[in-house]
Amino acid sequence: MLAAVIAVVCALVAGCGPDLSGTKVRIAAGLNGGVYDKLAEALADAWAAQLDTERPVIQETQGSPDNVGRVRAGKADVAFVAADVAADDTAGLAALARVHDDYLHVIVRADSSIKSFAQLRGHKVAIGSPDSGVEFLSKQLLKAAGLTGAIDRRNLGLPEALPALENRQIDAVIWSGGLPTPSITEKVHTVGLRLLDITDLADALRATSPVYRTATIPVTAYNLPSPVTTLVLPNFLVVPTSMRDDVAEALVRGLFDARDQLVKAAGAALSIDVHPAIETAPLPLHPGALRYFRSIKD
C-alpha cells in the first residue's frame, strides 16, 4: 500500500524522480533493419519521451561481439547482446534485462541430400556476418559437431545467404533469430526449405555455455514436415557496471513502459516480460535494474 501511495505522489510532485535531463545514451544495435536495430529505434524514441533526455544515438554495428567491445571501450552505454556472447566474458558488464529469445535455424533446400548436421562436412555453409552473434554461435556449433575446419565457411548474413542458397551457391545457412523469421518464411514458400534437427548436438552445446537450452520449432512455424529440435538463445540489454544506479533503473522502467511500442517495431518484443527478464545469469543484473524489479514486487 505504501509503495502505491509513493508512486502516486511521485507522479504528482515535480522533481520526485531522478533528474536525467542531461543524460546521453548511445545504443549499440546491429545491422540496419535487423531486430536489434528495430528495437533500438523504438526504445530510443520511448526513452527520449519518458526521461526528458536527448534521443539516444543508435549505432549500427556488426552484432553482439562488436556491441560488447563497444560497451567495454566506453563507446556505447547500452547494447543488445546474445547471451552466449555476454557469458563468454562477463568482466565489466551487467544486464538491464533479458529481452527476447532467438532460435537456431540450420537451413538447407528442401531438395538437398543433407539430412543431418554431420552431413555438412565438406559443404559450403553461411555462418553469419563477420563479428556477429550468429558467427559466434556457428563456431560453437561447428566445434560441438567436430566440424571446425571441415566445412567451407562463408561469412554471409541472412539477407545475402538466402539468395545464395536459392541459387545453389551455398549448401546451408546457419541463422539465429525470431520465430518465425519473415525472410525465411518467404523462401519456404518460393524455394522450398528444410531445417536440420540438432538433437544429437544438444548436450555438447549445453556443456559449452550455461545459456543454451533446447526448444522445438513447431511444424506451423514454417510449414515443416515435422517438428525440429534446436537451441533457444536469450538476448540481453547490456550496460557497463559503472553505469549510475538511477540511470539503469530509469532505463529498465522505460523498457517495460514502452513494451507496446517495441512490439509494433518488432514481433520479437512479444516475449519481453518482467518475469523472465531477471533471468540473465551468468551475467549479473545491474544494481539499478535489480532495484526496479524489487520495486514492482512491493
C-alpha positions in Angstrom: 0.0 0.0 0.0 2.8 2.4 0.9 4.5 1.7 -2.5 1.3 2.6 -4.3 1.0 5.9 -2.3 4.6 6.8 -3.1 4.0 6.1 -6.8 1.0 8.4 -6.8 2.9 11.2 -5.0 5.8 10.8 -7.4 3.5 11.2 -10.3 2.0 14.4 -8.9 5.0 16.1 -7.3 7.6 17.6 -9.7 11.2 16.5 -9.0 10.3 13.4 -7.1 12.3 11.2 -9.5 15.9 11.5 -10.5 16.8 14.3 -12.9 18.1 12.6 -16.0 17.6 15.6 -18.3 21.3 15.8 -19.2 21.8 12.1 -19.7 23.1 11.0 -23.1 22.8 7.4 -24.1 24.4 5.5 -27.0 22.8 2.2 -28.0 24.8 -0.4 -29.9 22.3 -2.1 -32.0 23.2 -4.2 -35.1 22.8 -4.2 -38.8 20.4 -1.7 -40.3 16.9 -3.2 -40.5 17.6 -6.1 -38.1 15.7 -6.9 -35.0 18.2 -5.2 -32.7 18.1 -2.1 -34.9 14.3 -2.0 -34.9 14.0 -2.4 -31.2 16.7 0.1 -30.6 15.0 2.7 -32.7 11.7 2.2 -30.8 13.4 2.2 -27.5 15.3 5.4 -28.3 12.0 7.2 -29.1 10.5 5.9 -25.8 13.4 6.8 -23.6 13.7 10.3 -25.1 10.0 10.9 -24.3 9.9 9.3 -20.9 13.1 10.5 -19.4 13.3 14.1 -20.9 16.6 13.3 -22.4 18.2 13.8 -25.9 17.1 10.9 -28.2 19.7 8.2 -27.8 22.1 7.7 -30.6 21.7 4.4 -32.4 25.0 2.8 -33.5 24.9 0.4 -36.5 27.2 -2.5 -35.6 28.2 -6.0 -36.8 26.3 -7.6 -33.9 26.8 -9.0 -30.4 30.7 -9.3 -30.2 31.0 -5.8 -31.7 28.5 -4.5 -29.2 30.3 -6.0 -26.2 33.5 -4.4 -27.4 31.9 -1.0 -27.6 30.5 -1.1 -24.1 33.8 -2.2 -22.7 35.7 0.5 -24.6 33.3 3.2 -23.4 31.9 3.8 -26.9 28.4 2.6 -26.1 26.2 2.8 -23.0 23.6 0.2 -23.8 23.9 -2.8 -26.1 21.8 -5.6 -27.4 23.8 -8.8 -26.9 23.2 -12.5 -27.4 23.5 -14.3 -24.1 26.3 -16.7 -25.2 28.5 -13.8 -26.3 27.8 -12.0 -23.0 28.5 -15.1 -21.0 31.8 -15.7 -22.8 33.4 -12.9 -20.7 31.3 -11.0 -18.2 34.1 -8.7 -16.9 32.8 -5.1 -16.7 29.3 -6.0 -17.9 25.9 -6.0 -16.3 22.5 -6.7 -17.6 19.4 -4.5 -17.5 17.1 -7.3 -18.6 16.6 -10.3 -20.7 14.6 -9.0 -23.6 13.8 -11.7 -26.2 14.8 -15.2 -27.4 16.2 -16.3 -30.7 16.0 -19.8 -32.2 18.9 -21.5 -34.0 18.0 -22.3 -37.7 20.2 -24.7 -39.7 18.6 -24.3 -43.2 19.0 -26.3 -46.3 17.0 -26.6 -49.5 14.0 -28.9 -49.4 15.6 -30.9 -52.3 19.0 -31.2 -50.6 20.5 -34.6 -49.8 21.8 -33.2 -46.4 19.7 -34.7 -43.7 21.8 -34.1 -40.6 24.3 -31.5 -39.3 27.1 -34.0 -39.6 26.5 -34.2 -43.3 27.5 -30.6 -43.7 31.1 -31.8 -43.8 32.8 -30.6 -47.0 29.9 -28.3 -47.9 29.6 -24.5 -48.3 27.9 -23.1 -45.3 26.9 -19.5 -44.4 27.9 -18.9 -40.8 26.8 -15.2 -40.3 28.4 -11.8 -40.9 31.9 -11.2 -39.5 31.9 -10.4 -35.8 28.2 -11.2 -35.4 26.4 -13.2 -32.8 25.4 -15.7 -35.5 29.1 -16.2 -36.4 29.9 -16.8 -32.7 27.1 -19.3 -32.3 28.1 -21.0 -35.6 31.6 -21.6 -34.3 30.3 -23.1 -31.1 28.0 -25.4 -33.1 30.8 -26.5 -35.5 33.1 -27.2 -32.6 30.5 -29.3 -30.8 29.9 -31.3 -34.0 33.6 -31.8 -34.7 33.4 -29.8 -37.9 35.7 -26.9 -37.2 37.8 -26.6 -40.4 35.8 -29.3 -42.1 33.3 -27.1 -44.0 33.7 -24.2 -46.5 32.7 -21.3 -44.3 31.1 -18.3 -45.8 30.7 -15.1 -43.8 27.2 -14.1 -45.1 24.3 -12.6 -43.1 20.8 -13.8 -43.8 19.9 -11.2 -46.5 22.9 -12.5 -48.6 22.8 -16.1 -47.5 19.2 -17.0 -48.5 19.6 -15.9 -52.2 22.9 -17.7 -52.3 21.1 -20.9 -51.0 18.3 -20.4 -53.5 20.9 -20.1 -56.4 22.8 -23.2 -55.1 25.9 -21.1 -54.5 26.0 -22.4 -50.9 24.6 -25.6 -49.4 23.3 -24.5 -45.9 22.7 -21.4 -43.8 23.2 -21.1 -40.0 21.0 -18.4 -38.5 19.7 -17.3 -35.1 16.6 -15.2 -35.0 13.0 -14.9 -34.1 10.3 -17.5 -34.8 9.2 -17.3 -37.5 11.8 -15.2 -39.3 9.9 -13.4 -42.2 12.6 -13.8 -44.8 12.8 -17.5 -44.2 9.1 -17.9 -44.4 9.1 -16.2 -47.8 11.8 -18.6 -49.1 10.0 -21.6 -47.7 7.1 -20.7 -50.0 9.1 -19.7 -53.1 12.1 -22.0 -53.0 11.3 -24.8 -50.5 13.5 -25.1 -47.4 14.1 -27.6 -44.6 15.5 -27.2 -41.1 18.0 -29.6 -39.7 17.4 -31.2 -36.2 20.3 -30.8 -33.8 19.2 -33.2 -31.1 22.4 -35.1 -31.2 24.5 -32.0 -30.5 22.3 -30.5 -27.7 24.3 -32.0 -24.8 27.7 -30.9 -26.2 26.4 -27.4 -26.9 24.9 -27.0 -23.4 28.3 -28.1 -22.0 29.9 -25.1 -23.7 27.7 -22.5 -22.2 25.0 -22.4 -19.5 22.8 -20.1 -21.6 22.0 -22.7 -24.3 18.8 -24.7 -23.9 16.8 -26.8 -26.3 13.5 -26.0 -27.8 11.2 -27.2 -30.6 10.4 -25.3 -33.8 6.8 -26.5 -34.4 5.5 -27.6 -37.8 3.4 -24.5 -38.0 6.4 -22.1 -37.9 7.4 -22.8 -41.5 5.0 -25.5 -42.7 7.6 -28.1 -41.8 7.2 -31.9 -42.4 7.8 -32.5 -38.7 8.9 -30.6 -35.5 12.6 -29.7 -35.3 14.7 -29.7 -32.1 17.0 -26.8 -31.9 18.6 -24.3 -29.5 16.9 -21.2 -28.0 19.2 -18.3 -27.1 18.2 -15.3 -24.9 19.2 -11.8 -25.7 20.2 -9.3 -23.0 20.3 -5.5 -22.7 23.8 -5.0 -21.5 25.4 -1.9 -19.8 28.8 -1.2 -18.2 28.9 -2.0 -14.4 30.0 1.7 -14.0 26.5 3.0 -15.1 24.8 5.0 -12.3 22.1 3.1 -10.5 19.4 5.7 -11.0 20.1 5.8 -14.8 20.0 2.0 -15.0 16.7 1.8 -13.0 15.1 4.5 -15.2 16.2 2.7 -18.4 14.7 -0.6 -17.3 11.5 1.1 -16.2 11.3 2.8 -19.6 11.9 -0.5 -21.3 8.8 -2.1 -19.8 6.7 1.0 -20.1 7.5 1.0 -23.8 6.7 -2.7 -24.5 3.7 -1.9 -26.7 5.8 0.4 -28.8 8.5 -2.2 -29.1 6.0 -4.9 -30.2 4.9 -2.7 -33.0 8.5 -2.3 -34.1 9.4 -6.0 -34.0 7.4 -9.1 -33.2 10.3 -10.4 -31.1 9.3 -7.9 -28.4 6.3 -10.0 -27.6 8.5 -12.1 -25.4 9.6 -9.1 -23.3 8.2 -9.8 -19.9 9.2 -8.7 -16.4 9.1 -12.3 -15.0 11.8 -13.9 -17.3 13.6 -10.5 -17.6 15.5 -11.1 -14.4 17.0 -14.4 -15.8 20.3 -13.0 -17.0 22.8 -15.5 -15.4 25.7 -15.8 -15.7 25.7 -12.0 -16.3 24.6 -10.2 -13.1 21.8 -7.7 -13.1 22.9 -4.1 -12.7 22.0 -2.9 -9.1 19.8 -0.3 -10.6 17.9 -2.9 -12.6 17.6 -5.1 -9.5 16.1 -2.1 -7.7 13.5 -1.7 -10.3 12.5 -5.4 -10.3 12.3 -5.4 -6.5 10.1 -2.2 -6.6 7.4 -3.8 -8.8 7.1 -6.7 -6.3 6.3 -4.4 -3.4 
